[in-house]
Amino acid sequence: MNVPALGARDVSTLQSVCDAAALDFRLRPGSAAVDHGMVLSTVTDGFTGSAPDLGALEVGSTAPHYGPRR
């Protein structure tokens, strides 16, 4: 949803150019990968729509928070 194109090849440059907290790797609603996954018992439980999405998160779901909470 929010991943700008990056031309830098040096990791230290990327870390100073991009705010990692602002990036959003979820699928855009209506993209070709939405509802085109395969149902796998106990793996893709809880999907919305006609089939699981091909991304790591279902469209419309909240992104998980990793690490300590403030």
Beta strands, then each sheet from edge to edge (+ up, - down):
end
